[in-house]
């Protein structure tokens, strides 16, 4: 089904790839970015200004009447409270006020499991980022009525995607950014991804097959 989809962070590494994947699937994309002039040019993409320091009412016009919202934005650890945590929360509130139910969050492995942050190799230097994700993800689950999916990938790389992933209880590994974006796009195809937290890393299962079984 063709949808109108809003992406927060549309000029980022994953957001750009996600935009391409959603267009390929036949959707219309509203590309929210701090610098909308950097959004890819395409007849099926509408660039809009989105500042995650804005208040909820200021965000609402950018979302419009979208059918679904993706949060793929990030501050690169430079503004974790305002962008990665509270920016995400305000976007959820704006979506709810606009009557948009479907919300897909790009998060991080074990974002909701603080006891793992110092015990899993590779996460020990990401504590502040994981704290921001922890509060945003908890808000989405417990303080909204949004139809959410939270995707928790492991470390992203620029290796070419394979179209195959592993979805399980989580082990630290790598994820080609291409596969993370494609997994995000394909989440909308499966009703069973609703109100789920999905851990992923590179693997041997085709993305569609993996998502159909979560």
Secondary structure, 3 states (H helix, E strand, C coil): CCCEEEEECCCCHHHHHHHHHHHHCCCEEEEEECCHHHCCCCCCEEEEECCCCCCHHHHHHHHCCCCEEEECCCCCCCCHHHHHHHHHHHHHHHHHHCCCCEEEEECCCCCCCHHHCCCCCCCCCCHHHHHHHHHHHHHHHHCCCCEEEEEEECEEECCCCCCEEEECCCCCCEEEHHHHHHHHHHHCCCHHHCCEEEEEEECCEEHHHHHHCC
